[in-house]
Amino acid sequence: MRNLFVLLLILGLASFATNNAVFAQDATATESTEQAAPAEEAAPAEEAAPAEEAAPVVAEETVAEIGGYQLLKKYFIDGDWRFMSIILFPLILGLAFCIERVITLNIASINTDKLLGRINEKLKGGDVNGAMDVCKATPGPTASILYEGLKNKDNGPEGVEKSIVAYGSVQMGLLENGLIWISLFIALAPMLGFLGTVVGMVQAFDRIEEVGDLSPSVVAGGIKVALLTTVFGLVVAIILQIFYNYIVSKIDGIVNKMEDSSIGLLDIMTENNIFKK
């Protein structure tokens, strides 16, 4: 079920990215068509003058009406949708891994005191199998390592402790599953942004060489692409870094509960003379 949710999330984000890319292509094509329109179709100079005076007012109203989503889409297009789509790829996969980890870790978080209390009730009556059934019915790594400890009760306290430590390492690896990919996407997004920066500057210098002029209007397009790709790459890295730190803190909390629960299990088993049976 969790894998199906992640797959649907990736497909949804990919669809969103595809729509943005198609919109960007359409917008680029529209701009090219407008620039290629013949000069004969221009309005007379007498009619153009009032339009020029009204243009700043219309522009201000348009900027005021632009929402956050539209503004993001505008910058996505201005930054060259080809590079922006490449940077969007780590964001999509990174968010998929992050959301999957968050869901998994929230499921793995349980009330360990309540679990130990139920185990203690079973062990007071000498029902070790009942205590193991309680652990089986409880999701999460904490219940799993407690089950391993109860299963090795015949090996004494040292055997129980060794089994808990060994199986705890296995559960720790499962909790950290996918973190290496999130770290990769955090490092990859800014590098792709810097790559867009370099390409944008190369385009700016190519434009200077082509026109033979160093005016701001000549190089503004390439520099704008360079800056926007860098900004977008850094924003992606920041978003994923926040999720990464939250996931790591969540894992640390679960591991601490696992350690406390294992110590509590040993105390409960000793109090109920489980090792002497």
TAPEKA-V652233 format. One record per residue. PSI is psi in whole degrees, -180 to 180 (none if undefined). OMEGA is omega as a letter, one per 20 degrees, with the letter a starting at -180 (NA if undefined). D_CENTER is the distance of its C-alpha to the mean C-alpha in whole Angstrom. Layout:
BEGIN
psi->PSI omega->OMEGA d_center->D_CENTER
psi->PSI omega->OMEGA d_center->D_CENTER
END
This chain:
BEGIN
psi->-41 omega->a d_center->19
psi->-41 omega->r d_center->16
psi->-37 omega->r d_center->16
psi->-40 omega->r d_center->17
psi->-43 omega->r d_center->14
psi->-42 omega->r d_center->12
psi->-45 omega->r d_center->14
psi->-37 omega->r d_center->15
psi->-44 omega->r d_center->11
psi->-43 omega->r d_center->11
psi->-40 omega->r d_center->15
psi->-46 omega->r d_center->14
psi->-38 omega->r d_center->11
psi->-39 omega->r d_center->14
psi->-42 omega->r d_center->17
psi->-44 omega->a d_center->15
psi->-40 omega->r d_center->15
psi->-42 omega->r d_center->18
psi->-41 omega->r d_center->20
psi->-41 omega->a d_center->19
psi->-43 omega->r d_center->21
psi->-42 omega->r d_center->24
psi->-39 omega->r d_center->24
psi->-41 omega->r d_center->24
psi->-43 omega->r d_center->26
psi->-42 omega->r d_center->29
psi->-40 omega->r d_center->29
psi->-43 omega->r d_center->30
psi->-39 omega->r d_center->32
psi->-42 omega->r d_center->34
psi->-40 omega->r d_center->34
psi->-39 omega->r d_center->36
psi->-41 omega->a d_center->38
psi->-37 omega->r d_center->39
psi->-28 omega->a d_center->40
psi->-2 omega->a d_center->42
psi->140 omega->a d_center->44
psi->152 omega->a d_center->48
psi->-21 omega->a d_center->49
psi->-23 omega->a d_center->52
psi->0 omega->a d_center->50
psi->150 omega->a d_center->49
psi->159 omega->r d_center->51
psi->157 omega->a d_center->54
psi->-32 omega->a d_center->54
psi->-35 omega->a d_center->55
psi->-24 omega->a d_center->53
psi->-28 omega->a d_center->50
psi->-48 omega->r d_center->51
psi->-35 omega->a d_center->50
psi->-38 omega->r d_center->47
psi->-35 omega->r d_center->46
psi->-33 omega->a d_center->47
psi->-13 omega->a d_center->44
psi->-46 omega->r d_center->41
psi->-38 omega->a d_center->40
psi->-45 omega->a d_center->40
psi->-41 omega->a d_center->38
psi->-42 omega->r d_center->36
psi->-40 omega->r d_center->35
psi->-37 omega->a d_center->35
psi->-44 omega->r d_center->33
psi->-38 omega->a d_center->30
psi->-32 omega->a d_center->31
psi->-14 omega->a d_center->30
psi->126 omega->r d_center->27
psi->-179 omega->a d_center->24
psi->-43 omega->a d_center->20
psi->-45 omega->a d_center->19
psi->-38 omega->r d_center->22
psi->-42 omega->r d_center->22
psi->-42 omega->r d_center->18
psi->-38 omega->r d_center->20
psi->-47 omega->r d_center->23
psi->-32 omega->r d_center->21
psi->-41 omega->r d_center->19
psi->-42 omega->a d_center->22
psi->-29 omega->a d_center->24
psi->12 omega->a d_center->22
psi->103 omega->a d_center->23
psi->-24 omega->r d_center->21
psi->-47 omega->r d_center->21
psi->-37 omega->r d_center->19
psi->-37 omega->r d_center->17
psi->-37 omega->r d_center->16
psi->-42 omega->r d_center->16
psi->-29 omega->r d_center->13
psi->-26 omega->a d_center->11
psi->-50 omega->r d_center->11
psi->-32 omega->r d_center->9
psi->-44 omega->a d_center->6
psi->-52 omega->a d_center->7
psi->-39 omega->r d_center->7
psi->-44 omega->r d_center->4
psi->-36 omega->r d_center->3
psi->-46 omega->r d_center->6
psi->-41 omega->a d_center->6
psi->-47 omega->a d_center->4
psi->-39 omega->r d_center->7
psi->-42 omega->r d_center->9
psi->-41 omega->a d_center->10
psi->-45 omega->r d_center->10
psi->-45 omega->a d_center->12
psi->-43 omega->a d_center->14
psi->-34 omega->r d_center->15
psi->-37 omega->r d_center->16
psi->-37 omega->a d_center->18
psi->-18 omega->a d_center->19
psi->121 omega->a d_center->20
psi->170 omega->r d_center->24
psi->98 omega->a d_center->27
psi->-34 omega->r d_center->29
psi->-42 omega->r d_center->32
psi->-40 omega->r d_center->33
psi->-46 omega->r d_center->32
psi->-34 omega->r d_center->34
psi->-41 omega->r d_center->37
psi->-38 omega->r d_center->37
psi->-41 omega->r d_center->37
psi->-40 omega->r d_center->40
psi->-41 omega->r d_center->42
psi->-42 omega->a d_center->42
psi->-27 omega->r d_center->43
psi->-32 omega->r d_center->46
psi->7 omega->r d_center->48
psi->15 omega->a d_center->47
psi->83 omega->a d_center->45
psi->-40 omega->r d_center->43
psi->-36 omega->r d_center->42
psi->-38 omega->r d_center->41
psi->-38 omega->r d_center->38
psi->-36 omega->r d_center->37
psi->-36 omega->r d_center->36
psi->-42 omega->r d_center->35
psi->-39 omega->r d_center->32
psi->-38 omega->a d_center->32
psi->-8 omega->a d_center->31
psi->125 omega->r d_center->28
psi->159 omega->r d_center->25
psi->159 omega->a d_center->23
psi->-29 omega->a d_center->23
psi->-47 omega->r d_center->26
psi->-33 omega->a d_center->28
psi->-43 omega->a d_center->28
psi->-31 omega->r d_center->29
psi->-36 omega->r d_center->32
psi->-43 omega->r d_center->33
psi->-39 omega->r d_center->34
psi->-44 omega->r d_center->35
psi->-34 omega->a d_center->38
psi->-27 omega->a d_center->38
psi->29 omega->a d_center->40
psi->-29 omega->a d_center->42
psi->-15 omega->a d_center->45
psi->3 omega->r d_center->44
psi->178 omega->a d_center->44
psi->-39 omega->a d_center->42
psi->-41 omega->r d_center->41
psi->-40 omega->r d_center->40
psi->-43 omega->a d_center->38
psi->-42 omega->r d_center->37
psi->-42 omega->r d_center->36
psi->-38 omega->r d_center->35
psi->-43 omega->r d_center->32
psi->-44 omega->a d_center->31
psi->-48 omega->a d_center->31
psi->-26 omega->r d_center->29
psi->-36 omega->r d_center->27
psi->-39 omega->r d_center->26
psi->-45 omega->a d_center->25
psi->-33 omega->r d_center->23
psi->-42 omega->r d_center->21
psi->-37 omega->r d_center->20
psi->-36 omega->r d_center->18
psi->-35 omega->a d_center->16
psi->6 omega->a d_center->15
psi->128 omega->r d_center->14
psi->-13 omega->a d_center->11
psi->-32 omega->a d_center->11
psi->-34 omega->r d_center->12
psi->-38 omega->r d_center->10
psi->-42 omega->r d_center->7
psi->-39 omega->r d_center->10
psi->-45 omega->a d_center->11
psi->-33 omega->r d_center->9
psi->-40 omega->r d_center->9
psi->-31 omega->a d_center->13
psi->-38 omega->a d_center->13
psi->-49 omega->r d_center->12
psi->-35 omega->r d_center->14
psi->-39 omega->r d_center->17
psi->-37 omega->r d_center->17
psi->-43 omega->r d_center->17
psi->-34 omega->r d_center->20
psi->-43 omega->r d_center->21
psi->-35 omega->r d_center->21
psi->-47 omega->a d_center->23
psi->-45 omega->r d_center->26
psi->-40 omega->r d_center->26
psi->-41 omega->r d_center->27
psi->-37 omega->r d_center->29
psi->-42 omega->r d_center->31
psi->-39 omega->r d_center->31
psi->-44 omega->r d_center->33
psi->-33 omega->r d_center->35
psi->-39 omega->r d_center->36
psi->-40 omega->r d_center->37
psi->-44 omega->a d_center->39
psi->-36 omega->a d_center->41
psi->-43 omega->a d_center->42
psi->-31 omega->a d_center->43
psi->26 omega->a d_center->45
psi->145 omega->a d_center->44
psi->27 omega->a d_center->41
psi->153 omega->a d_center->41
psi->-35 omega->a d_center->38
psi->-25 omega->a d_center->37
psi->-42 omega->a d_center->37
psi->-5 omega->a d_center->35
psi->-40 omega->a d_center->32
psi->-49 omega->a d_center->31
psi->-40 omega->r d_center->29
psi->-36 omega->r d_center->29
psi->-44 omega->r d_center->26
psi->-43 omega->a d_center->24
psi->-46 omega->a d_center->24
psi->-42 omega->a d_center->23
psi->-39 omega->r d_center->20
psi->-37 omega->r d_center->19
psi->-45 omega->r d_center->18
psi->-46 omega->a d_center->17
psi->-41 omega->r d_center->14
psi->-41 omega->r d_center->13
psi->-39 omega->r d_center->13
psi->-43 omega->r d_center->12
psi->-45 omega->a d_center->8
psi->-39 omega->r d_center->9
psi->-44 omega->a d_center->10
psi->-48 omega->a d_center->7
psi->-33 omega->r d_center->5
psi->-38 omega->r d_center->8
psi->-46 omega->r d_center->8
psi->-41 omega->a d_center->6
psi->-46 omega->r d_center->8
psi->-39 omega->r d_center->11
psi->-43 omega->a d_center->11
psi->-42 omega->r d_center->10
psi->-42 omega->r d_center->13
psi->-36 omega->r d_center->15
psi->-42 omega->r d_center->15
psi->-43 omega->r d_center->16
psi->-41 omega->r d_center->19
psi->-41 omega->r d_center->20
psi->-40 omega->r d_center->21
psi->-41 omega->r d_center->22
psi->-40 omega->r d_center->25
psi->-36 omega->r d_center->26
psi->-43 omega->r d_center->26
psi->-44 omega->r d_center->29
psi->-40 omega->a d_center->30
psi->-38 omega->r d_center->31
psi->-39 omega->r d_center->32
psi->-42 omega->r d_center->35
psi->-36 omega->r d_center->36
psi->-43 omega->r d_center->36
psi->-41 omega->r d_center->39
psi->-42 omega->a d_center->40
psi->-43 omega->a d_center->41
psi->-35 omega->r d_center->42
psi->-42 omega->r d_center->45
psi->-34 omega->a d_center->46
psi->12 omega->r d_center->46
psi->39 omega->a d_center->48
psi->-32 omega->a d_center->46
psi->-19 omega->a d_center->47
psi->-6 omega->a d_center->50
psi->none omega->NA d_center->50
END
